Structure formats: structure tokens, C-alpha cells
Amino acid sequence: MTARFREPVHAYYGPTMAYAVSEWSDVNGHAGPGFMLENVAVHPLTAAGALPGFGAELEARMAQLPYLARTAVLLRDRSRGRIQLDADGHPRIAYAPDAGDLARLRDGILAAARAYFAADAVEVYLPIQTAPPLRSAKDLDAFATAALTPAKLCNLYAVHLFGGAVMADAPARGVCDEDGACFAARGLFVTDASALPTNTGVNPQVTIMANALRIAERVATRGGRRG
Ligand SMILES: Cc1cc2nc3c(=O)[nH]c(=O)nc-3n(C[C@H](O)[C@H](O)[C@H](O)COP(=O)(O)OP(=O)(O)OC[C@H]3O[C@@H](n4cnc5c(N)ncnc54)[C@H](O)[C@@H]3O)c2cc1C
């Protein structure tokens, strides 16, 4: 989400992220729908990728860079993707956000837009190709029930990727067991984020490191063999 203000906010200086709204989160004691708002720095590359429009339209918006602020809507998704090998043995990744996730994403976008208008933004740009800039909170009404599609979203991406080689209790349900030992390859252990079966809903580095340490201890105890 991007908003334009009357006065320069110079959001390319300072910390990349400085504040967050956690009231819609579903972890750490919160019982919300499962998204958070986090401000992000307005660097030229990321701003250009998040703004709707191309060519002269995008150029005009980018010329306003000092006046722009940006917020990421972090969704704790429930959709399930799939990784398969194609006929040539190359991995093919399929990930289609389901209707529930897209609706919660829309609600997060609306919440961010409302916050920007409450802070007196002149315009708010939805991260949706073809969507016109919004000038007031009233403009949000038309969007409140709109169905999002992944193809229309300018900047849908993930930085917390899990589940490429999940831990499971049986080979039919995963790649490795709870100790990271691969079902199909003796002596091979998975210790990175790909072993986590679902997203954590919080920043994951500490969990990933703790899991790697846990598995390393088991490897040492088991002598690097499964079973
Ligand atoms: C922009 C961004 C911001 C983030 N911010 C946070 C945050 O604030 N807090 C937080 O907790 N998490 C954050 N994360 C998530 C976190 O960085 C990742 O979840 C975590 O680093 C994953 O750890 P990993 O060890 O599984 O994989 P990685 O850290 O990605 O490590 C994989 C390593 O394998 C190497 N590699 C890949 N292929 C090969 C190969 N064929 N041969 C040899 N080496 C190879 C790579 O070079 C890399 O060093 C962020 C991620 C991104 C992208």
C-alpha cells in the first residue's frame, strides 16, 4: 500500500521498518483474522514495483517519491502450494492463494488505507493494476466487497518461505521425519526453513536456528543415520 502526503515524508531514510499494527494478528495473544500492517521504506525499486501503472503514469507517481509512504500487509496465509518435478526434472512451484486468503488480504489493504486517510493522506494507491487512486475513505466502499485475483495484485510476494521439504510422520505426507532425516535418502538431513510444515505467523529466523540446532544434536546422537 502506498500513500501520498502533502508534505515530504522522506521515507527512504531511517530504518526499513519502524512500526507495526498487530491488532489483527492471530499470534502472541491476538485473536484477529491473521494479518499485520508494517511500514516499509520507500526505496525507488520497491516503490516502483508496488505502485500501479506503467510508463508515464508510473513515472509521474515516482516523481512524488519524497511524499510517499508505504505499508506492507503481512498475511498469515492458509493456502497450500505444491512443488513437483516436471518431465525434465526441473522443480515446478504452484501457489494459488485461496478465496479466504485473498479476502483477508483485501481487508488488510482496506485497514492500511483507512489508517493513511486518518493520517490525512492526499491519495492512496491500492497495489492493484487498473485501480484508480483513492482520494478519501469513502472511495474504499467500492473495494470493500471486491474479489481480488492474484493476477491483479502488483506486488504479492513472500519473504517467509516454508514447507519445501516438510517434516512429517510418514513418507506419504512429507520429505523428512521430525528429526530432519530424509525418508528417501539415508544420511541426508533437512535443517532449514523448508522443514517447517506451516508458516509460523511470526518472524522465523530464531525458530529456524533452534530447529537446526535440535536436529544437529540428533544427528550427533544418531551418528548421522536415520532410524
Ligand atoms: C527481505 C526479507 C526480510 C526478512 N526479514 C526477516 C526478519 O526481520 N526476521 C526474521 O526472523 N526473518 C526474516 N526473513 C526470513 C528469513 O531471512 C528466512 O526465513 C531465513 O533466512 C531462512 O533460513 P534458511 O537457513 O532456511 O535459508 P537461507 O537463509 O535462505 O539460507 C540458504 C543458504 O543456502 C545457500 N544455497 C542455496 N542453494 C545452494 C546450493 N545449491 N549450494 C550451496 N548453497 C546454496 C544460499 O546461498 C543461502 O546462504 C526475511 C526474509 C527476507 C527475504
The ligand as an SDF file (V2000), in Angstrom:
LIG
                    3D

 53 58  0  0  0  0  0  0  0  0999 V2000
   13.5250   -9.3340    2.6830 C   0  0  0  0  0  0  0  0  0  0  0  0
   13.4560  -10.3250    3.8080 C   0  0  0  0  0  0  0  0  0  0  0  0
   13.3370   -9.8760    5.0970 C   0  0  0  0  0  0  0  0  0  0  0  0
   13.2710  -10.7920    6.1620 C   0  0  0  0  0  0  0  0  0  0  0  0
   13.1900  -10.3130    7.4280 N   0  0  0  0  0  0  0  0  0  0  0  0
   13.1940  -11.1690    8.4640 C   0  0  0  0  0  0  0  0  0  0  0  0
   13.1860  -10.7000    9.8070 C   0  0  0  0  0  0  0  0  0  0  0  0
   13.1850   -9.4810   10.0760 O   0  0  0  0  0  0  0  0  0  0  0  0
   13.1730  -11.6150   10.8160 N   0  0  0  0  0  0  0  0  0  0  0  0
   13.1590  -12.9610   10.5760 C   0  0  0  0  0  0  0  0  0  0  0  0
   13.1380  -13.7400   11.5390 O   0  0  0  0  0  0  0  0  0  0  0  0
   13.1870  -13.4430    9.3090 N   0  0  0  0  0  0  0  0  0  0  0  0
   13.2110  -12.5860    8.2540 C   0  0  0  0  0  0  0  0  0  0  0  0
   13.2420  -13.0610    6.9730 N   0  0  0  0  0  0  0  0  0  0  0  0
   13.1520  -14.5060    6.7430 C   0  0  0  0  0  0  0  0  0  0  0  0
   14.4780  -15.2020    6.9770 C   0  0  0  0  0  0  0  0  0  0  0  0
   15.5090  -14.4420    6.3810 O   0  0  0  0  0  0  0  0  0  0  0  0
   14.4260  -16.6160    6.3440 C   0  0  0  0  0  0  0  0  0  0  0  0
   13.2480  -17.3020    6.8040 O   0  0  0  0  0  0  0  0  0  0  0  0
   15.6370  -17.4280    6.7730 C   0  0  0  0  0  0  0  0  0  0  0  0
   16.8350  -16.7540    6.4020 O   0  0  0  0  0  0  0  0  0  0  0  0
   15.6180  -18.7900    6.1000 C   0  0  0  0  0  0  0  0  0  0  0  0
   16.7460  -19.5120    6.5820 O   0  0  0  0  0  0  0  0  0  0  0  0
   17.3050  -20.7550    5.8050 P   0  0  0  0  0  0  0  0  0  0  0  0
   18.5500  -21.1560    6.5090 O   0  0  0  0  0  0  0  0  0  0  0  0
   16.2190  -21.7740    5.6450 O   0  0  0  0  0  0  0  0  0  0  0  0
   17.6070  -20.2450    4.3130 O   0  0  0  0  0  0  0  0  0  0  0  0
   18.5850  -19.0830    3.8240 P   0  0  0  0  0  0  0  0  0  0  0  0
   18.9090  -18.1060    4.9230 O   0  0  0  0  0  0  0  0  0  0  0  0
   17.9750  -18.5770    2.5550 O   0  0  0  0  0  0  0  0  0  0  0  0
   19.9190  -19.8730    3.5300 O   0  0  0  0  0  0  0  0  0  0  0  0
   20.0400  -20.7110    2.3920 C   0  0  0  0  0  0  0  0  0  0  0  0
   21.5120  -20.7300    2.0510 C   0  0  0  0  0  0  0  0  0  0  0  0
   21.7600  -21.7630    1.0940 O   0  0  0  0  0  0  0  0  0  0  0  0
   22.6060  -21.2620    0.1090 C   0  0  0  0  0  0  0  0  0  0  0  0
   22.3890  -22.0800   -1.0840 N   0  0  0  0  0  0  0  0  0  0  0  0
   21.3110  -22.0990   -1.9040 C   0  0  0  0  0  0  0  0  0  0  0  0
   21.4890  -23.0020   -2.8870 N   0  0  0  0  0  0  0  0  0  0  0  0
   22.6840  -23.5700   -2.6820 C   0  0  0  0  0  0  0  0  0  0  0  0
   23.4200  -24.5830   -3.3580 C   0  0  0  0  0  0  0  0  0  0  0  0
   22.9390  -25.2040   -4.4370 N   0  0  0  0  0  0  0  0  0  0  0  0
   24.6230  -24.9250   -2.8730 N   0  0  0  0  0  0  0  0  0  0  0  0
   25.1110  -24.3170   -1.7470 C   0  0  0  0  0  0  0  0  0  0  0  0
   24.4810  -23.3440   -1.0700 N   0  0  0  0  0  0  0  0  0  0  0  0
   23.2740  -22.9880   -1.5300 C   0  0  0  0  0  0  0  0  0  0  0  0
   22.2120  -19.8240   -0.0550 C   0  0  0  0  0  0  0  0  0  0  0  0
   23.2480  -19.0720   -0.6380 O   0  0  0  0  0  0  0  0  0  0  0  0
   21.9570  -19.4230    1.4050 C   0  0  0  0  0  0  0  0  0  0  0  0
   23.1330  -18.9810    2.0550 O   0  0  0  0  0  0  0  0  0  0  0  0
   13.3270  -12.1730    5.9000 C   0  0  0  0  0  0  0  0  0  0  0  0
   13.4840  -12.6220    4.5780 C   0  0  0  0  0  0  0  0  0  0  0  0
   13.5430  -11.7150    3.5570 C   0  0  0  0  0  0  0  0  0  0  0  0
   13.7450  -12.2310    2.1280 C   0  0  0  0  0  0  0  0  0  0  0  0
  1  2  1  0
  2  3  1  0
  2 52  2  0
  3  4  2  0
  4  5  1  0
  4 50  1  0
  5  6  2  0
  6  7  1  0
  6 13  1  0
  7  8  2  0
  7  9  1  0
  9 10  1  0
 10 11  2  0
 10 12  1  0
 12 13  2  0
 13 14  1  0
 14 15  1  0
 14 50  1  0
 15 16  1  0
 16 17  1  0
 16 18  1  0
 18 19  1  0
 18 20  1  0
 20 21  1  0
 20 22  1  0
 22 23  1  0
 23 24  1  0
 24 25  2  0
 24 26  1  0
 24 27  1  0
 27 28  1  0
 28 29  2  0
 28 30  1  0
 28 31  1  0
 31 32  1  0
 32 33  1  0
 33 34  1  0
 33 48  1  0
 34 35  1  0
 35 36  1  0
 35 46  1  0
 36 37  1  0
 36 45  1  0
 37 38  2  0
 38 39  1  0
 39 40  1  0
 39 45  2  0
 40 41  1  0
 40 42  2  0
 42 43  1  0
 43 44  2  0
 44 45  1  0
 46 47  1  0
 46 48  1  0
 48 49  1  0
 50 51  2  0
 51 52  1  0
 52 53  1  0
M  END
$$$$
